[in-house]
């Protein structure tokens, strides 16, 4: 079975570390691509800049912080959901913002889920484990989100 790629867009090194640890604790071996700002996330998705030679295909899910440098998360979400090639990629807003306007705008732009990062460490780890399990294992991603199948040896396994 091919593992589904996760794109994590998060500028906080501490949160990245916690998220990766929580996913690993749940034995999720999925490839997690980390971008630190909205522009890097867009470059990744559009295979531009340093990502121009990355493997084809899209992530199975984007975990998106809202408060990002250069291009904020709402702009990334808007661009993603306005693009016919990218709009089917599930986006989970993962933010510390409890502002109603961010919640409303995120859903109006087409987010698939809005999760407020819990302050408590154990609650945070548990929330990430559940998110990872659902989006990277249970959910069926849109076509094109998995890397192309590798050539087989011709031997049935």
C-alpha positions as protocol buffer text, in pm:
chain_id: "A"
residue {
  index: 1
  type: UNK
  ca { x: 0 y: 0 z: 0 }
}
residue {
  index: 2
  type: UNK
  ca { x: 135 y: 343 z: -96 }
}
residue {
  index: 3
  type: UNK
  ca { x: 153 y: 587 z: 194 }
}
residue {
  index: 4
  type: UNK
  ca { x: -32 y: 913 z: 150 }
}
residue {
  index: 5
  type: UNK
  ca { x: 173 y: 1232 z: 164 }
}
residue {
  index: 6
  type: UNK
  ca { x: 81 y: 1505 z: 414 }
}
residue {
  index: 7
  type: UNK
  ca { x: 168 y: 1872 z: 360 }
}
residue {
  index: 8
  type: UNK
  ca { x: 215 y: 2054 z: 690 }
}
residue {
  index: 9
  type: UNK
  ca { x: 221 y: 2433 z: 658 }
}
residue {
  index: 10
  type: UNK
  ca { x: 339 y: 2563 z: 994 }
}
residue {
  index: 11
  type: UNK
  ca { x: 584 y: 2838 z: 1090 }
}
residue {
  index: 12
  type: UNK
  ca { x: 628 y: 2743 z: 1457 }
}
residue {
  index: 13
  type: UNK
  ca { x: 923 y: 2503 z: 1497 }
}
residue {
  index: 14
  type: UNK
  ca { x: 777 y: 2389 z: 1831 }
}
residue {
  index: 15
  type: UNK
  ca { x: 439 y: 2305 z: 1675 }
}
residue {
  index: 16
  type: UNK
  ca { x: 608 y: 2124 z: 1384 }
}
residue {
  index: 17
  type: UNK
  ca { x: 803 y: 1913 z: 1631 }
}
residue {
  index: 18
  type: UNK
  ca { x: 490 y: 1834 z: 1833 }
}
residue {
  index: 19
  type: UNK
  ca { x: 287 y: 1747 z: 1522 }
}
residue {
  index: 20
  type: UNK
  ca { x: 555 y: 1519 z: 1380 }
}
residue {
  index: 21
  type: UNK
  ca { x: 600 y: 1349 z: 1720 }
}
residue {
  index: 22
  type: UNK
  ca { x: 224 y: 1297 z: 1756 }
}
residue {
  index: 23
  type: UNK
  ca { x: 199 y: 1143 z: 1409 }
}
residue {
  index: 24
  type: UNK
  ca { x: 497 y: 916 z: 1480 }
}
residue {
  index: 25
  type: UNK
  ca { x: 350 y: 814 z: 1817 }
}
residue {
  index: 26
  type: UNK
  ca { x: 46 y: 688 z: 1629 }
}
residue {
  index: 27
  type: UNK
  ca { x: 279 y: 486 z: 1403 }
}
residue {
  index: 28
  type: UNK
  ca { x: 188 y: 690 z: 1097 }
}
residue {
  index: 29
  type: UNK
  ca { x: 482 y: 650 z: 863 }
}
residue {
  index: 30
  type: UNK
  ca { x: 340 y: 885 z: 602 }
}
residue {
  index: 31
  type: UNK
  ca { x: 577 y: 1126 z: 436 }
}
residue {
  index: 32
  type: UNK
  ca { x: 520 y: 1468 z: 591 }
}
residue {
  index: 33
  type: UNK
  ca { x: 642 y: 1762 z: 386 }
}
residue {
  index: 34
  type: UNK
  ca { x: 688 y: 2070 z: 604 }
}
residue {
  index: 35
  type: UNK
  ca { x: 674 y: 2421 z: 465 }
}
residue {
  index: 36
  type: UNK
  ca { x: 729 y: 2718 z: 697 }
}
residue {
  index: 37
  type: UNK
  ca { x: 521 y: 2985 z: 526 }
}
residue {
  index: 38
  type: UNK
  ca { x: 237 y: 3027 z: 280 }
}
residue {
  index: 39
  type: UNK
  ca { x: 456 y: 3109 z: -19 }
}
residue {
  index: 40
  type: UNK
  ca { x: 659 y: 2789 z: 29 }
}
residue {
  index: 41
  type: UNK
  ca { x: 334 y: 2591 z: 51 }
}
residue {
  index: 42
  type: UNK
  ca { x: 215 y: 2740 z: -278 }
}
residue {
  index: 43
  type: UNK
  ca { x: 554 y: 2673 z: -437 }
}
residue {
  index: 44
  type: UNK
  ca { x: 526 y: 2311 z: -324 }
}
residue {
  index: 45
  type: UNK
  ca { x: 173 y: 2268 z: -457 }
}
residue {
  index: 46
  type: UNK
  ca { x: 253 y: 2433 z: -790 }
}
residue {
  index: 47
  type: UNK
  ca { x: 596 y: 2265 z: -822 }
}
residue {
  index: 48
  type: UNK
  ca { x: 777 y: 2598 z: -841 }
}
residue {
  index: 49
  type: UNK
  ca { x: 1105 y: 2732 z: -704 }
}
residue {
  index: 50
  type: UNK
  ca { x: 1291 y: 2480 z: -487 }
}
residue {
  index: 51
  type: UNK
  ca { x: 1004 y: 2233 z: -539 }
}
residue {
  index: 52
  type: UNK
  ca { x: 1003 y: 2241 z: -921 }
}
residue {
  index: 53
  type: UNK
  ca { x: 1162 y: 1894 z: -937 }
}
residue {
  index: 54
  type: UNK
  ca { x: 957 y: 1730 z: -663 }
}
residue {
  index: 55
  type: UNK
  ca { x: 771 y: 1407 z: -730 }
}
residue {
  index: 56
  type: UNK
  ca { x: 440 y: 1449 z: -915 }
}
residue {
  index: 57
  type: UNK
  ca { x: 114 y: 1418 z: -731 }
}
residue {
  index: 58
  type: UNK
  ca { x: -58 y: 1612 z: -459 }
}
residue {
  index: 59
  type: UNK
  ca { x: -73 y: 1560 z: -84 }
}
residue {
  index: 60
  type: UNK
  ca { x: -362 y: 1358 z: 55 }
}
residue {
  index: 61
  type: UNK
  ca { x: -425 y: 1640 z: 301 }
}
residue {
  index: 62
  type: UNK
  ca { x: -289 y: 1986 z: 382 }
}
residue {
  index: 63
  type: UNK
  ca { x: -261 y: 2078 z: 750 }
}
residue {
  index: 64
  type: UNK
  ca { x: -265 y: 2457 z: 731 }
}
residue {
  index: 65
  type: UNK
  ca { x: -186 y: 2714 z: 997 }
}
residue {
  index: 66
  type: UNK
  ca { x: -353 y: 3052 z: 941 }
}
residue {
  index: 67
  type: UNK
  ca { x: -99 y: 3291 z: 1091 }
}
residue {
  index: 68
  type: UNK
  ca { x: 190 y: 3250 z: 847 }
}
residue {
  index: 69
  type: UNK
  ca { x: 466 y: 3479 z: 719 }
}
residue {
  index: 70
  type: UNK
  ca { x: 482 y: 3605 z: 357 }
}
residue {
  index: 71
  type: UNK
  ca { x: 143 y: 3461 z: 248 }
}
residue {
  index: 72
  type: UNK
  ca { x: -108 y: 3389 z: 525 }
}
residue {
  index: 73
  type: UNK
  ca { x: -309 y: 3070 z: 555 }
}
residue {
  index: 74
  type: UNK
  ca { x: -636 y: 3224 z: 436 }
}
residue {
  index: 75
  type: UNK
  ca { x: -467 y: 3337 z: 115 }
}
residue {
  index: 76
  type: UNK
  ca { x: -321 y: 2988 z: 64 }
}
residue {
  index: 77
  type: UNK
  ca { x: -665 y: 2834 z: 125 }
}
residue {
  index: 78
  type: UNK
  ca { x: -829 y: 3078 z: -117 }
}
residue {
  index: 79
  type: UNK
  ca { x: -574 y: 3006 z: -391 }
}
residue {
  index: 80
  type: UNK
  ca { x: -596 y: 2629 z: -339 }
}
residue {
  index: 81
  type: UNK
  ca { x: -975 y: 2614 z: -343 }
}
residue {
  index: 82
  type: UNK
  ca { x: -998 y: 2852 z: -643 }
}
residue {
  index: 83
  type: UNK
  ca { x: -776 y: 2629 z: -857 }
}
residue {
  index: 84
  type: UNK
  ca { x: -954 y: 2352 z: -1050 }
}
residue {
  index: 85
  type: UNK
  ca { x: -650 y: 2123 z: -1021 }
}
residue {
  index: 86
  type: UNK
  ca { x: -604 y: 2171 z: -646 }
}
residue {
  index: 87
  type: UNK
  ca { x: -950 y: 2232 z: -501 }
}
residue {
  index: 88
  type: UNK
  ca { x: -1019 y: 1864 z: -429 }
}
residue {
  index: 89
  type: UNK
  ca { x: -723 y: 1839 z: -190 }
}
residue {
  index: 90
  type: UNK
  ca { x: -862 y: 1827 z: 164 }
}
residue {
  index: 91
  type: UNK
  ca { x: -744 y: 2117 z: 378 }
}
residue {
  index: 92
  type: UNK
  ca { x: -754 y: 2108 z: 757 }
}
residue {
  index: 93
  type: UNK
  ca { x: -700 y: 2447 z: 913 }
}
residue {
  index: 94
  type: UNK
  ca { x: -490 y: 2382 z: 1222 }
}
residue {
  index: 95
  type: UNK
  ca { x: -461 y: 2708 z: 1411 }
}
residue {
  index: 96
  type: UNK
  ca { x: -449 y: 2874 z: 1748 }
}
residue {
  index: 97
  type: UNK
  ca { x: -705 y: 3129 z: 1628 }
}
residue {
  index: 98
  type: UNK
  ca { x: -1040 y: 3112 z: 1801 }
}
residue {
  index: 99
  type: UNK
  ca { x: -1160 y: 3424 z: 1616 }
}
residue {
  index: 100
  type: UNK
  ca { x: -1504 y: 3368 z: 1467 }
}
residue {
  index: 101
  type: UNK
  ca { x: -1411 y: 3567 z: 1156 }
}
residue {
  index: 102
  type: UNK
  ca { x: -1124 y: 3323 z: 1082 }
}
residue {
  index: 103
  type: UNK
  ca { x: -1356 y: 3027 z: 1131 }
}
residue {
  index: 104
  type: UNK
  ca { x: -1627 y: 3170 z: 906 }
}
residue {
  index: 105
  type: UNK
  ca { x: -1385 y: 3285 z: 637 }
}
residue {
  index: 106
  type: UNK
  ca { x: -1207 y: 2945 z: 638 }
}
residue {
  index: 107
  type: UNK
  ca { x: -1532 y: 2760 z: 578 }
}
residue {
  index: 108
  type: UNK
  ca { x: -1646 y: 3014 z: 319 }
}
residue {
  index: 109
  type: UNK
  ca { x: -1321 y: 2954 z: 133 }
}
residue {
  index: 110
  type: UNK
  ca { x: -1379 y: 2578 z: 139 }
}
residue {
  index: 111
  type: UNK
  ca { x: -1179 y: 2429 z: 425 }
}
residue {
  index: 112
  type: UNK
  ca { x: -1268 y: 2070 z: 507 }
}
residue {
  index: 113
  type: UNK
  ca { x: -1212 y: 2108 z: 881 }
}
residue {
  index: 114
  type: UNK
  ca { x: -1114 y: 2376 z: 1132 }
}
residue {
  index: 115
  type: UNK
  ca { x: -921 y: 2259 z: 1436 }
}
residue {
  index: 116
  type: UNK
  ca { x: -807 y: 2491 z: 1714 }
}
residue {
  index: 117
  type: UNK
  ca { x: -473 y: 2379 z: 1855 }
}
residue {
  index: 118
  type: UNK
  ca { x: -531 y: 2281 z: 2216 }
}
residue {
  index: 119
  type: UNK
  ca { x: -309 y: 2460 z: 2469 }
}
residue {
  index: 120
  type: UNK
  ca { x: -265 y: 2144 z: 2679 }
}
residue {
  index: 121
  type: UNK
  ca { x: 23 y: 1931 z: 2546 }
}
residue {
  index: 122
  type: UNK
  ca { x: -156 y: 1594 z: 2582 }
}
residue {
  index: 123
  type: UNK
  ca { x: -475 y: 1727 z: 2421 }
}
residue {
  index: 124
  type: UNK
  ca { x: -264 y: 1869 z: 2136 }
}
residue {
  index: 125
  type: UNK
  ca { x: -90 y: 1535 z: 2077 }
}
residue {
  index: 126
  type: UNK
  ca { x: -422 y: 1348 z: 2088 }
}
residue {
  index: 127
  type: UNK
  ca { x: -587 y: 1589 z: 1843 }
}
residue {
  index: 128
  type: UNK
  ca { x: -298 y: 1549 z: 1597 }
}
residue {
  index: 129
  type: UNK
  ca { x: -304 y: 1171 z: 1628 }
}
residue {
  index: 130
  type: UNK
  ca { x: -676 y: 1164 z: 1548 }
}
residue {
  index: 131
  type: UNK
  ca { x: -633 y: 1408 z: 1257 }
}
residue {
  index: 132
  type: UNK
  ca { x: -346 y: 1207 z: 1113 }
}
residue {
  index: 133
  type: UNK
  ca { x: -526 y: 878 z: 1149 }
}
residue {
  index: 134
  type: UNK
  ca { x: -839 y: 1004 z: 977 }
}
residue {
  index: 135
  type: UNK
  ca { x: -686 y: 1208 z: 693 }
}
residue {
  index: 136
  type: UNK
  ca { x: -383 y: 988 z: 623 }
}
residue {
  index: 137
  type: UNK
  ca { x: -534 y: 642 z: 674 }
}
residue {
  index: 138
  type: UNK
  ca { x: -915 y: 637 z: 681 }
}
residue {
  index: 139
  type: UNK
  ca { x: -1008 y: 907 z: 430 }
}
residue {
  index: 140
  type: UNK
  ca { x: -987 y: 826 z: 59 }
}
residue {
  index: 141
  type: UNK
  ca { x: -786 y: 1107 z: -103 }
}
residue {
  index: 142
  type: UNK
  ca { x: -873 y: 1267 z: -435 }
}
residue {
  index: 143
  type: UNK
  ca { x: -720 y: 1118 z: -751 }
}
residue {
  index: 144
  type: UNK
  ca { x: -366 y: 1237 z: -814 }
}
residue {
  index: 145
  type: UNK
  ca { x: -274 y: 1266 z: -447 }
}
residue {
  index: 146
  type: UNK
  ca { x: -64 y: 950 z: -442 }
}
residue {
  index: 147
  type: UNK
  ca { x: 273 y: 920 z: -611 }
}
residue {
  index: 148
  type: UNK
  ca { x: 264 y: 722 z: -938 }
}
residue {
  index: 149
  type: UNK
  ca { x: 285 y: 347 z: -895 }
}
residue {
  index: 150
  type: UNK
  ca { x: 636 y: 213 z: -924 }
}
residue {
  index: 151
  type: UNK
  ca { x: 723 y: -46 z: -1187 }
}
residue {
  index: 152
  type: UNK
  ca { x: 672 y: -397 z: -1058 }
}
residue {
  index: 153
  type: UNK
  ca { x: 902 y: -693 z: -1093 }
}
residue {
  index: 154
  type: UNK
  ca { x: 632 y: -906 z: -1249 }
}
residue {
  index: 155
  type: UNK
  ca { x: 628 y: -1135 z: -948 }
}
residue {
  index: 156
  type: UNK
  ca { x: 291 y: -1155 z: -774 }
}
residue {
  index: 157
  type: UNK
  ca { x: 310 y: -1098 z: -402 }
}
